[in-house]
């Protein structure tokens, strides 16, 4: 978790000092972020600029919905670009780990619960998608599995009580 130092007064204003946080990604995940970043910096920026230009040609900007909407989209795009640049800068590529004896980032494994067998892959939070079995190393489930081996049982607290998973295979 990112640690933030206390507010520090600087000439009447306050600043926050952030410590950088690593973003754990697969090589494919990093490539997808880099592609999205490039697309937003080129194609999407250009499309928004064209929309702003067209809206300006319509006249009075104070009552021009298209202009306001395009400017909002421009702001959202620039925020996403800044976020993507920070993520790419702080990316740590995690290699797929197969054949290991315990679970770490990049490991795919099978666990048994009362609901049946399910395959999981332990990934960074950016790539997590529980519906696809990709669980974050920062989630309660992911944290419980970290470092465990075949045969180990982990218990996860859920609203209805607790669910136990037995690790039956590490791929």
N, C-alpha and C positions, 0 to 999 in steps of 0.2 A: 504494500500500500504506500502511496506517495506520502512523504512527510512534508508538512508545511511548517516553516518556522513562524514564530509570532510576528504580528504586525510591527513594523519598524517605522517610526516617524521620520520623514525626510522632507524638510522645509514645508511643513503643514500638510503634506500628503502622506499616505500610508502605502507601503509597498509590501508585497509578500514574496519571500524567497522560496522557490520550489526546488526540490531535489529531483533529478531526473529519474524516471521509472522505466525499467526495461519493458519492452513489448515482445512477448514470446510468440513467434510465428513459424510456421513451416515455410519452406522455400516457395511453395505454391501460394501461400497466404501473403508473403512479402511481395511476390510478383503481382498478385491481384491488387494490392494497395498501390504499388508503383504505377500500374496501368490506370487505376482510377485517378490517381494524382495527375498523370499526364493528360488524361481525357478532360479533367476539370480545368486544367491550366490552358488547354488549347481549345478544344471543340466547345465545351460548355461556356467558357468565358466569351468566346467569339459569338455564340448564339445569343447570350444575354446582352452583349454590347449592341448587337443588331436590333434586339427588341427595344432597348433603351433609345436607340437612335430613331427607330420607327415611331415610338411613342412621343418623342420630342417633336417630331414633325407634325403631330396631330394638334399642336397648339398648347393652350393653357395647361401647365403641368400641375397646378394646384387641384384641379378636378379631373385629372387623367389617371384612371384606374390602371391602365396598362403600364404606365410609367412607374407608378408606385409598386405594382406587383413585380416588375422587372428589377427595380432597385432592391426590393426585398430578396428576390432570388439571387441577385448579385452578392448581397451581404452573406446570405446562407452559403453560397458557393465559396466565397473567400474564407469563411470560418472553417468549412470542411477542408479546404486546401491547407490551411494552417495546421489543422489537426492531423491530416495525412502526412504532412512534412515532418511533424514532430514524431509521429509513429514510425515513419521510415527511418528517421535519424536515430531513434532509440531501439530499433528492431534487433532482436537476438534470434537468429535462425536456429530452430531446433530440428535436428535430424530425426527421421523416423527410427525408432529403436525396435528392432525385432530380435527375438531369440534371447532376450535378457532374462534374468531370474527375478527381477522386481520391477515395479511400475514407476516410471518417471515420465516427464514431458516427452511426447512423441511415441509413447507406448500404446499399442492396441492390445486389448485383452477381453476376455469373456468372463462374465460374472453371473452367478445364479442367485435369483431372489425368489420370493414366493410367487411372483408374477411370471417367472420363467427365466430362461437364459437370454442375456443381452450382451452384444458386443459394444465396447466403448473404446474411444481413443482419447487420451489425455492431451489436451491442447491448451494454448494460451487463451486468455479471455476474449481476444479479438476474433478468434476463429470458432469459438464455442457455438454449437448448435445441438441442443439436447435431442431434438427430433431425429437427428442423424447419428446420435450416439457420440457426438463430440462434446466432451465435458471439459470445463475450464479447470485449470490447476488452482484457481482461486475460489471455486465453488465449494460448498460443504462436501459434496460427493467426491469431487476431484481431490480435495485435501485429504479426505479419509483414505483414498486409494494410494496416494503417494507413498512410495517405499514399500508397499505390501507385495507379497509373493503368492504363488499358487498355493491354495489351501487356506490362506488367511481369510478371516471373516471380518467385515467392517459393518458397523451399525450406524445408520443415518437417522437423525431425528427429523420427522415429518409432522405436519399438523395432526395427523391421526394417530401418532405414536412413534414407532421406530420401525425401520425396514433394515433387514440384514442382507448383505450380499456376500456370497462366498466366491472367491476368485478361483476359477476352474482352468483357465488357460491364459498364458501370455504368448501372444503371437510374435 
